[in-house]
């Protein structure tokens, strides 16, 4: 295909990958990303479990990791050890717009930190309003100055202390950062799912703001035209119903040239609840849903729309296309000359 065909406006789709741990869903996604990169397509990979961390005790993993980085040209950032060079907090010259920005930011924090009260959300919003060049360090300091020591301050202070994002005076633009494929390794955050989810949410919110601005095309390509891949997406999806970020990107990515790929352990995880509920499995009807494992009857109904009774041989798979299911041998694109 021509370069960027996967990202052409209206030509992309949502990809959903489900499978239990160790079944190959992450490796499948990395293989697909490597193929896309060979066409010149960039990607942003939220690595929530450290799939590409450097494991000194596993020589094969080190070799595979290096081959992937070399073939894709992606830049790797391991959080806490290193920080991201962007600042997702910003203001404009318009006071009315800034009031909206601060309200959206405080609401986003509360969406991913449900223990926050409405009064704590207002406190974060007011502190944001009081600083000229917002970043997480300045925001934490402003909250402390106001005498805030509750949950809202703890969340902001932790992100500032871990130096996940850059200070405002040193930050580069989101367009410059995403001019290369990026891999963000969240594994050092351990079981702190809240901080992982919030960091992802802040990045996605910033990207959506930029995409909505209809950035000028450069050399026939949208500056942010790339693939978003979220591994272990079930860590984010339970809270997705309140924020709607991934759901909005999945719906609008077709027009923006910003396809969304999600991998999770359970097909049921792609059904969220709440005000912004999204059935990602249903959305994937216009894209692709991969499951590199044997499916239970419940999973078959969810993914294939029916129970497939034929017994499969090793190396065979079931394909559902245009409401019809059939089985056959599976070929790996790069090993079988594109067949």
N, C-alpha and C positions, 0 to 999 in steps of 0.2 A: 504494500500500500504506500501511497504518498506519505511523506513525513507529515505528522500532525493530524492525519485523518481521524485518529482516535479522539482528538480534541476539537474537531470541527464543530461549529455551532449546530446543534440539533443532531449530531451524529454519534454522541457518546451515550453511555447508559450506566446505571448503577450495577455494580458487581457485589454479590453477597457470597461469602464463603463460610460454610459451617462444618464443624467436625470436632470430635473429642480430642483432648490433648494427645499429641504424638501421632495423629492420623495424617499429617502432611499438609494441613491447610496453610500454614505460614510459608512452607517451602513452595507450595503451589503459587501463592501470591508473589513471592520473590522471583519465581521463574517468569511470571507474567510481567512483572515490573522490568525485569532485565530485557525481555522482548520489546516492551514499549520503549525503553531507553535506547535500544538500538535503532529505533525510528526517530530518535531525537526528542522524545517526550520526557518532560521533567515530572518529578513526583515529590510529594511530601508524605513521609512515612512516620506515623506516630507508633513507635515500638514500645508498647506498654509492658512487655515482659522480657525485654533484653534479648530478642532473637539474634541481633547482630553485635552483641557485646563480645569483647575479646576474651576468650576463655583459654588461658595459658596451658590448661591441662588437656586440651582437646586440639591436637594438631590439625585434624580434618576440618574442625569447625573454623579454625583460624584461616586455613587455606580457602574454604568456601566463602568466608566473610571477605577476605581480601579480593578474591575473584569478583565478587558482587560489587564491591566498592570500585574496583578498577574498571569493570565493564560498564557501570552506570555513571561514573563520575560523581556519585552522590557524596555530600559532606555529612560526616557523622558527628553528633553532639551527644555526649553522655552527661545528663543533668547532674547538678551538684558539683561534679568534677569540673564541668565547664558550664557556662551560661549561654543563653541565646542572645544574639546581638541586636534583637528587636525590642521595642517597648510598645505593648499593646494599648497603652493609655495615651490619650491625646486630647487636645482642645483646638478649637478654631477661633476665628476673630469674631464670631457671632455669639452673643450671650444666650440667645434663645436656643441655638443649636447645642451650645455647651450644656445647658440645663437638661436637654434631652439625652446627651451623651452620659452625663453623670447619673441620670435616672436609670438608663439602660445598663450601665456598668453595675450599679448597686443591685439591680434586679437580677442580673446574671449571677452575681455572687450568691444571692439567696437561692436561686434555682438549684445550684449545685451544693449548697450548704443549708439544707432544710431546717437545721436547728436554729438558724438566724431568725430573730423576731422582726416584725415590721419596724420597730423603733431602731433596731440595730442597722437595718437597711437604710433608714433615713440618716443615721449617723455617718455611714460610709458615703452616702450621696453628698451630705453637707461638707464633709472633709474634702471630697473630690472638688467641690465647688470652690473651696478656699485656697487651692494651690494653683499657681500659674502654669507650671510645666510638670504635669502629673507623671509620676512613675511610682512603682511600688515602695521604694525607699521613702520618697517624699510623703506618700499617702500614709504609710505606717507612722512616720514622725508626726504628721498632722493629727492623726487619731490619738497618739500618745499625748500630744499637747492639749487636746481637748479632754484628757482624762479618761479616754475610752480604754478599758482593759478587758472587755468581754470577748465573745466569740468572734465578732467581726474583726476586731483588732488582731486577734490570734491568727486568723486566716491570712490577712494581708501581711502581717509581720513575718509569718513563716515563709511566704513566697519571696519577700524582700531578703530575709536572712539566708535563704538557699540560693539567692542570686540567680533565679531562673531566667529573669529578664534583665535587659540592660537599663542603666540609668538613662534618663531622657537626653542628656547632653552628649552621650556616646552612641546612642542607638542609630542603626541604619534603617532605611525604609523597608517596608515589607516587600516591595518590588525588587529591590536590590538583593535582599536575602533569598528570595525565591527565584532568582535568576539561575540558580543551580538546584539540582535535586537535593533534598534535605532529609536526613534520618535523625529523629530525636529519640534517644534511649531513656525511657522513664524508669527503668528497673531500679536505679539507686534510691528511688522514693519508697521502695519496699511496699508495704501494705497500706500506705497512705493514699487510699483511693480518692479521697476528697481533693487532695492537692493535685494529683494526676489529672482528675477530671476538670478541675478549674483551670489548670494551665492549658489544657487542650481547648477548653471553651473560650479562653481569652484569645488564643491564636485564631480559632475559627471565626470568632466575632470580628476580629480585625480584617481577616481575609474577605468576609462577606461585605464589610463596609467598602473595601476597595473594589470588589467585583461589581457592586451596585453603582459605582461611579462611572461605569462604562469607560474604562481606561483606554486611551488611544492605542490603536494597533501599530505595532512596530514590526516591520518586515513581514507583514501579513499574519502576525501572531499576536494574540492577546498577551500582555506581559505576565499575567498570572495563570496562563493556560497550562494546566498540569493535572496530574492525578493525585487525589487525596486517598491515602490508604491508612486505615485504622485497624491494627491488629488487637485482639482481645477486646473487641468493641463492646462486649457485654459489661465491661466496667463502666462504660459511659451511658449505655442505652437505658438503664433503669431511670436515670435522671433526665433523659432526653425529652420526655413528655412535657417537662416544664419549660425547657429552653427552646426546643425546636430547631437547634442549630444544624444538626446533621440531617434532620428531615428536610429543612429548607434547602440545604445544599444538594441533597439527593434529588429534589424536585427541580431546582433551578439550574443545576449543574449542566443539564442538557443545553440550555441556552447560553450559559456562560463559558462553555468549553472547560468545565471543571468537574470531571467525573469522580464519583465517590465509590471507593471499594471498602467493604467492611468484612472482617473475619471475626467469628465468634464461635464458642463451643457448642451452642445449641440453636437450632433453627427457630425455636420459640422465642429466643432473645430478641429477634428482630421485630417483635410486636410490642410497641411501647404504649403507655397509658398516660392520661392527663390531658390538659388543655391543648397541647400540641402533639397529640398521639399520632404515631406514624406506623403503618404496617410496611416495613422495609421489604419483607418477603413479597408482598403484593406489588410494591414499586419495582421490584426486580423482575416482574413479568415483562417489563419493557427493556430489561437488561439481561444479566446472567446470574444464576444462583448455582454455585459449585458446592458439592459435598463430597470430599474425597474419603468416603467411608461407606460401610454398609448401613442402610437406613432402616429404622424400625418402621412398623406399619403406620404409626402416628406421623413420623417424619416424612414418610412417602406421601401421605395425604397432604401434608403441609407444603411440600416442595414440588411434588409431581402432580398433585391433584388427584391421585389414584394410587391403588396398591398394584405394584408390578409383580406378577406372579411367577414369571420365568426365572429359573435359577441361573445366575451369572457364573461364567468361568473366570479364572484369574486373568486380570488384564482387560476385562470387559466393563462397560459402564452403561447406564441408562441415560438417554437424552430425551427431554421433553421439548418439543418445538411445535408451535401453532396448535396447541391442545392435544398433540399426539405424542405418544412415548414409544421409543424403540431402543434396542440394545445393540452393541457392537464393540469391536476392539478400540481401545484408547491409544492414541498416538501422541507422543510428546513432540511438539512442533519443531523444536531446535534439533532433535535427534532424528527426525524423519523427513527432513527437507521440506517442511511446510505442508505435509499431507494432513 
